[in-house]
Amino acid sequence: VGVATQNPELRSRFTGTPEFVVTFFEYIAEEVREYLAELGFRSLDEAIGHIEVLDRDESLDHWKTGGLDLSGILSGYDPADPEKARQLLSHTGQNHELDRHFDNDLITAAEPAIATGQRLEVSKAIVNTDRAAGTMLGYHVTRARLLDELADDTITVRLTGEAGQSLGAFVPAGITLRLEGDANDYVGKGLSGGRIVVRPDERAVFAAEDNVVAGNVIGYGATSGELYLRGRVGERFLVRNSGASAVVEGIGDHGCEYMTGGRALILGRTGRNFGAGMSGGVAWVLDLDRTVMNPLAMANGDLLLLEPRPEDREAIAGLLARHHAETGSPVAAHLLATLDEALHRFTTVLPATYDAVLKARAAVIDEGLDPDGVDAWGRILEATNG
């Protein structure tokens, strides 16, 4: 997402229309049709299998593909037998068994909430073959409500067991998933305003903060919403997050990679290569070992490691309180009980350019100017070198 698409002033100057995109693809289709006609075909479907129109020599002579042998996939063509050529096309119909999907019961139960916005709760057991739980429910909410979002916690789904991959993927605002158990990879992938809470079974005798409660790539590409995870998670936590807030009690390698927005509160050990490519958002890390930071970002000054400022302290305290309320985390409870001391244990990880943007906006607001106006964006571009 570029500056010109985020700033209303600059966006208003764009003269393009959706019809331009349609026209562009019409021209692509026309050119493809011209190439097909030149080759003697009426459609792409007719061209399948006709390897005689391909020129292999030109590819093999190029330095990038020297030694590439395509004979294995370009054999078997007989010009005298068109049907044999058609056999080179192989496709199989797919049945995703959506009629048996985990969400169907949830969708039926949630119909009153989707239609009227009345609050309701649904409880259901889940196993690790139940993938993308909540996603189809989210689709129905989004399709029915469009921009008229449901209020937080309108639909609460209480799950027990071990969730399969992609729990809560793309879940929109108004849906809260509360899992008592653990989850596989991709929890909250593409999270779009919903809330996901994962905590161990209340009968568990182990310390959650020392054990894994969810897998890798949690919150990948999330745009908004909240994640509360009582326990550790795997690698690539919040990669490409652009707006969600998440609290976790330890992560693996490559945390907050390519993050462009949102907030992360990490209450445990952090793996190596933290913050690689991070250009926005903020992370607060408890007892940060600075050797785990992405070395290139640190050497180039792309990331700032700061003492929590007043606004950071307020945000940390708020997220700790919410994490404790949502998960019953003893870690959060202890930090809240010793908050003044605990706040000094956190390090604010902030991209340098993002910090410059925040400062430029704050200065504009102090002067009584519109923070989204042309002057403000001019200062932001100047502060970030364009």
C-alpha positions as CSV (number, residue, x, y, z in Angstrom):
1,V,0.0,0.0,0.0
2,G,1.6,3.2,-1.1
3,V,1.5,6.7,0.3
4,A,-0.7,7.9,-2.6
5,T,-3.4,5.3,-1.8
6,Q,-3.5,6.1,1.9
7,N,-3.7,9.9,1.8
8,P,-7.2,11.1,0.8
9,E,-5.7,14.3,-0.7
10,L,-3.4,12.4,-3.0
11,R,-6.0,9.7,-3.7
12,S,-8.5,12.3,-4.9
13,R,-6.0,13.3,-7.7
14,F,-6.0,9.9,-9.2
15,T,-8.1,10.0,-12.3
16,G,-8.3,6.2,-13.0
17,T,-11.5,4.2,-12.9
18,P,-12.4,0.5,-12.6
19,E,-13.3,0.6,-16.3
20,F,-9.6,1.2,-17.1
21,V,-8.7,-2.1,-15.5
22,V,-11.4,-3.8,-17.5
23,T,-10.1,-2.3,-20.7
24,F,-6.6,-3.3,-19.9
25,F,-7.6,-7.0,-19.6
26,E,-9.6,-6.7,-22.7
27,Y,-6.5,-5.7,-24.6
28,I,-4.6,-8.5,-23.1
29,A,-7.3,-11.0,-24.2
30,E,-7.2,-9.4,-27.7
31,E,-3.4,-9.8,-28.0
32,V,-3.6,-13.4,-26.8
33,R,-6.3,-14.1,-29.4
34,E,-4.0,-12.6,-32.1
35,Y,-1.1,-14.9,-31.2
36,L,-3.5,-17.9,-31.2
37,A,-4.8,-17.0,-34.6
38,E,-1.2,-16.7,-35.9
39,L,-0.5,-20.2,-34.6
40,G,-3.8,-21.6,-36.1
41,F,-5.8,-22.0,-33.0
42,R,-9.2,-20.7,-32.1
43,S,-8.7,-20.9,-28.3
44,L,-6.2,-21.7,-25.6
45,D,-7.9,-25.0,-25.1
46,E,-7.2,-26.0,-28.7
47,A,-3.5,-25.1,-28.3
48,I,-3.0,-27.6,-25.5
49,G,-0.8,-30.5,-26.5
50,H,0.5,-28.9,-29.7
51,I,4.2,-29.0,-28.8
52,E,5.2,-28.6,-32.5
53,V,4.6,-24.9,-32.3
54,L,7.2,-24.5,-29.5
55,D,10.8,-23.6,-30.2
56,R,13.1,-25.4,-27.8
57,D,16.4,-24.4,-29.4
58,E,16.1,-20.8,-28.5
59,S,15.6,-21.6,-24.9
60,L,18.4,-24.1,-24.7
61,D,20.8,-21.6,-26.3
62,H,20.2,-19.0,-23.7
63,W,22.8,-18.8,-20.9
64,K,20.2,-18.8,-18.2
65,T,18.7,-22.2,-19.3
66,G,21.8,-23.9,-20.7
67,G,21.5,-27.6,-20.2
68,L,17.8,-27.5,-19.6
69,D,16.2,-30.7,-21.1
70,L,12.5,-30.4,-21.8
71,S,12.1,-33.6,-23.7
72,G,10.6,-35.4,-20.8
73,I,7.5,-33.1,-20.8
74,L,7.4,-32.4,-24.5
75,S,7.2,-36.0,-25.8
76,G,4.3,-38.1,-27.0
77,Y,2.8,-35.7,-29.5
78,D,1.5,-37.3,-32.7
79,P,0.1,-34.8,-35.3
80,A,-1.9,-37.6,-36.9
81,D,-3.7,-38.4,-33.6
82,P,-5.2,-35.2,-32.1
83,E,-6.8,-37.1,-29.2
84,K,-3.4,-38.4,-28.1
85,A,-2.3,-34.8,-28.0
86,R,-5.3,-33.9,-25.8
87,Q,-4.1,-36.5,-23.3
88,L,-1.3,-34.2,-22.4
89,L,-4.0,-32.2,-20.6
90,S,-4.7,-33.6,-17.2
91,H,-7.0,-32.1,-14.7
92,T,-9.1,-33.6,-11.9
93,G,-12.3,-32.2,-10.5
94,Q,-12.0,-31.1,-6.9
95,N,-14.4,-31.7,-4.0
96,H,-13.5,-29.6,-1.0
97,E,-16.4,-31.2,1.0
98,L,-17.6,-27.9,2.1
99,D,-21.0,-29.5,2.9
100,R,-19.1,-31.3,5.7
101,H,-17.0,-28.3,6.9
102,F,-16.6,-27.5,10.5
103,D,-18.2,-24.1,10.2
104,N,-21.6,-25.3,8.9
105,D,-23.0,-25.8,12.4
106,L,-21.6,-22.4,13.5
107,I,-23.2,-20.7,10.5
108,T,-26.6,-22.1,11.2
109,A,-26.4,-21.1,14.9
110,A,-25.1,-17.6,14.1
111,E,-27.9,-16.7,11.6
112,P,-29.8,-14.5,14.1
113,A,-26.6,-12.6,15.1
114,I,-25.7,-12.1,11.4
115,A,-29.2,-10.8,10.6
116,T,-29.9,-8.6,13.6
117,G,-26.6,-8.2,15.5
118,Q,-27.9,-9.9,18.7
119,R,-25.1,-11.5,20.7
120,L,-24.8,-15.2,21.0
121,E,-22.4,-18.0,22.0
122,V,-21.7,-21.3,20.4
123,S,-19.6,-24.1,21.9
124,K,-18.0,-27.0,19.9
125,A,-15.2,-29.5,20.1
126,I,-12.4,-29.3,17.5
127,V,-9.7,-31.7,16.3
128,N,-6.6,-31.1,14.2
129,T,-8.2,-32.1,11.0
130,D,-10.6,-29.2,11.3
131,R,-8.9,-26.6,9.2
132,A,-9.8,-22.9,8.7
133,A,-12.3,-23.0,11.5
134,G,-14.3,-19.8,11.6
135,T,-13.3,-18.7,8.0
136,M,-16.6,-19.8,6.3
137,L,-18.5,-18.2,9.2
138,G,-16.6,-15.0,8.6
139,Y,-17.4,-15.2,4.9
140,H,-21.1,-15.3,5.6
141,V,-20.8,-12.4,8.1
142,T,-18.9,-10.2,5.6
143,R,-21.2,-11.1,2.7
144,A,-24.3,-10.3,4.7
145,R,-23.1,-7.2,6.5
146,L,-20.6,-5.7,4.0
147,L,-19.4,-2.4,5.6
148,D,-22.0,-2.6,8.4
149,E,-19.6,-4.4,10.8
150,L,-20.9,-6.4,13.8
151,A,-20.0,-5.1,17.2
152,D,-17.1,-6.8,19.0
153,D,-18.1,-10.2,20.5
154,T,-21.4,-10.4,18.7
155,I,-20.6,-14.0,17.8
156,T,-18.5,-15.9,20.4
157,V,-17.3,-19.4,19.5
158,R,-15.9,-21.4,22.3
159,L,-13.8,-24.3,21.1
160,T,-12.1,-27.1,23.0
161,G,-9.4,-29.4,21.6
162,E,-6.6,-29.1,19.0
163,A,-7.4,-26.8,16.1
164,G,-6.1,-27.6,12.6
165,Q,-4.3,-25.2,10.4
166,S,-5.5,-21.6,9.8
167,L,-7.8,-21.2,12.8
168,G,-9.6,-18.0,12.4
169,A,-8.1,-17.1,9.0
170,F,-9.6,-13.9,7.6
171,V,-12.1,-13.6,10.5
172,P,-13.9,-10.2,10.4
173,A,-15.0,-7.9,13.2
174,G,-17.8,-9.2,15.4
175,I,-16.5,-12.8,15.7
176,T,-14.5,-14.0,18.7
177,L,-12.9,-17.4,18.7
178,R,-11.9,-18.7,22.1
179,L,-9.9,-22.0,22.0
180,E,-9.1,-24.0,25.1
181,G,-6.4,-26.3,23.9
182,D,-3.8,-25.6,21.2
183,A,-3.6,-24.9,17.5
184,N,-1.5,-25.6,14.5
185,D,0.1,-23.2,12.0
186,Y,-1.4,-20.0,10.6
187,V,-3.7,-19.0,13.5
188,G,-5.3,-15.6,12.5
189,K,-3.9,-15.6,9.0
190,G,-5.2,-12.5,7.3
191,L,-7.1,-11.6,10.4
192,S,-9.6,-8.9,9.5
193,G,-11.0,-7.4,12.6
194,G,-11.9,-10.5,14.7
195,R,-10.5,-11.6,18.0
196,I,-8.8,-14.9,18.7
197,V,-7.9,-16.2,22.1
198,V,-5.9,-19.4,22.6
199,R,-5.1,-20.9,26.0
200,P,-4.2,-24.4,27.2
201,D,-6.8,-26.7,28.7
202,E,-7.6,-25.5,32.2
203,R,-6.8,-29.0,33.5
204,A,-3.2,-28.7,32.2
205,V,-0.5,-29.1,34.8
206,F,2.4,-27.6,32.8
207,A,3.4,-23.9,32.7
208,A,1.9,-22.5,29.6
209,E,4.7,-19.9,29.2
210,D,7.2,-22.7,28.8
211,N,5.2,-24.6,26.2
212,V,3.9,-24.2,22.7
213,V,0.3,-23.3,22.3
214,A,0.2,-22.6,18.6
215,G,2.5,-23.3,15.6
216,N,4.3,-21.2,13.0
217,V,3.3,-18.2,11.0
218,I,0.7,-16.8,13.5
219,G,-1.1,-13.7,12.3
220,Y,0.4,-13.8,8.8
221,G,-0.8,-10.8,6.8
222,A,-3.3,-9.7,9.5
223,T,-4.8,-6.3,8.8
224,S,-6.8,-5.7,12.0
225,G,-8.2,-7.5,15.1
226,E,-6.7,-9.0,18.2
227,L,-4.7,-12.2,19.1
228,Y,-4.1,-13.3,22.7
229,L,-2.0,-16.5,23.0
230,R,-1.2,-17.9,26.5
231,G,2.0,-19.8,25.7
232,R,4.7,-19.8,23.1
233,V,4.4,-20.0,19.4
234,G,6.7,-21.0,16.5
235,E,8.6,-19.1,13.8
236,R,7.5,-16.1,11.7
237,F,5.1,-14.6,14.2
238,L,3.2,-11.6,12.7
239,V,4.9,-11.7,9.4
240,R,3.4,-8.9,7.2
241,N,1.1,-7.8,9.9
242,S,-0.3,-4.4,9.0
243,G,-2.8,-3.6,11.7
244,A,-3.6,-6.3,14.3
245,S,-2.5,-6.3,17.9
246,A,-1.1,-9.5,19.4
247,V,0.1,-10.7,22.8
248,V,2.2,-13.9,23.1
249,E,4.5,-15.4,25.7
250,G,7.4,-16.3,23.5
251,I,8.2,-16.7,19.8
252,G,10.6,-18.5,17.5
253,D,12.8,-17.1,14.8
254,H,12.0,-14.3,12.3
255,G,9.4,-12.6,14.4
256,C,7.7,-9.4,13.0
257,E,9.3,-10.0,9.6
258,Y,8.2,-7.5,7.0
259,M,5.7,-6.0,9.5
260,T,4.2,-2.7,8.3
261,G,1.7,-1.9,11.1
262,G,0.0,-3.1,14.2
263,R,1.3,-3.9,17.7
264,A,3.1,-6.9,19.2
265,L,3.7,-7.6,22.9
266,I,6.1,-10.4,23.5
267,L,6.3,-11.7,27.1
268,G,9.0,-14.4,26.7
269,R,12.0,-15.5,24.8
270,T,12.4,-14.2,21.2
271,G,14.1,-16.2,18.5
272,R,16.8,-14.9,16.2
273,N,16.5,-12.5,13.2
274,F,13.8,-10.5,14.8
275,G,12.4,-7.5,12.9
276,A,13.9,-8.4,9.5
277,G,12.3,-6.0,6.9
278,M,10.1,-4.5,9.6
279,S,9.0,-1.1,8.3
280,G,6.0,-0.1,10.5
281,G,4.1,-0.9,13.6
282,V,5.7,-1.4,17.0
283,A,6.9,-4.3,19.1
284,W,7.4,-4.4,22.9
285,V,9.7,-7.2,24.0
286,L,10.3,-8.3,27.5
287,D,13.9,-8.8,28.5
288,L,15.1,-8.5,24.9
289,D,18.4,-10.1,24.0
290,R,19.7,-7.6,21.4
291,T,21.8,-10.3,19.7
292,V,18.6,-11.8,18.2
293,M,17.8,-8.7,16.2
294,N,18.2,-8.8,12.5
295,P,21.9,-7.7,12.1
296,L,21.5,-5.8,8.8
297,A,18.6,-3.7,10.1
298,M,20.6,-2.9,13.2
299,A,23.8,-2.1,11.3
300,N,21.9,0.2,8.9
301,G,20.0,1.9,11.7
302,D,16.7,0.7,10.3
303,L,15.4,-0.3,13.7
304,L,15.4,1.6,16.9
305,L,15.6,-0.1,20.3
306,L,14.2,2.4,22.9
307,E,13.1,2.7,26.5
308,P,9.3,2.6,26.6
309,R,8.0,6.2,26.3
310,P,4.8,7.3,28.2
311,E,2.5,6.2,25.3
312,D,4.4,2.9,25.2
313,R,3.9,2.3,28.9
314,E,0.2,3.0,28.6
315,A,-0.2,0.6,25.6
316,I,1.9,-2.1,27.4
317,A,-0.2,-1.9,30.5
318,G,-3.4,-2.0,28.5
319,L,-2.4,-5.0,26.5
320,L,-1.2,-6.8,29.7
321,A,-4.5,-6.2,31.4
322,R,-6.4,-7.4,28.3
323,H,-4.2,-10.5,28.0
324,H,-4.8,-11.4,31.6
325,A,-8.5,-10.9,31.3
326,E,-8.7,-13.0,28.1
327,T,-6.4,-15.9,29.1
328,G,-5.9,-15.8,32.8
329,S,-2.1,-15.7,32.2
330,P,0.0,-15.8,35.3
331,V,2.8,-14.1,33.4
332,A,0.6,-11.1,32.7
333,A,-0.7,-11.2,36.3
334,H,2.8,-11.0,37.7
335,L,3.8,-8.2,35.4
336,L,0.7,-6.2,36.3
337,A,1.4,-6.7,40.0
338,T,4.9,-5.3,39.6
339,L,4.0,-2.9,36.7
340,D,6.4,0.0,37.6
341,E,9.3,-2.3,37.8
342,A,8.2,-4.5,34.9
343,L,7.9,-1.6,32.4
344,H,11.6,-1.1,32.6
345,R,12.2,-4.6,31.4
346,F,10.5,-3.9,28.1
347,T,12.3,-2.7,24.9
348,T,10.4,-0.8,22.3
349,V,11.3,-2.0,18.8
350,L,10.4,0.7,16.3
351,P,11.4,1.1,12.6
352,A,13.3,4.4,12.2
353,T,11.2,5.6,9.2
354,Y,8.0,4.8,11.1
355,D,9.3,6.8,14.0
356,A,10.0,9.7,11.7
357,V,6.4,9.5,10.4
358,L,5.0,9.5,13.9
359,K,7.1,12.5,14.9
360,A,6.1,14.5,11.7
361,R,2.4,13.8,12.3
362,A,2.7,14.8,16.0
363,A,4.4,18.1,15.0
364,V,1.6,18.8,12.5
365,I,-1.1,18.1,15.0
366,D,0.6,20.4,17.6
367,E,0.5,23.2,15.0
368,G,-3.3,22.6,14.5
369,L,-2.9,21.4,11.0
370,D,-4.7,18.5,9.3
371,P,-2.5,15.4,9.8
372,D,-3.8,14.0,6.5
373,G,-3.4,17.2,4.6
374,V,-0.9,17.9,1.8
375,D,1.4,19.9,4.1
376,A,1.5,17.0,6.6
377,W,2.3,14.4,3.9
378,G,4.9,16.7,2.4
379,R,6.7,16.8,5.8
380,I,6.4,13.0,6.1
381,L,7.9,12.5,2.7
382,E,10.7,14.9,3.6
383,A,11.4,13.1,7.0
384,T,11.5,9.7,5.4
385,N,13.5,10.8,2.3
386,G,10.6,10.3,0.0
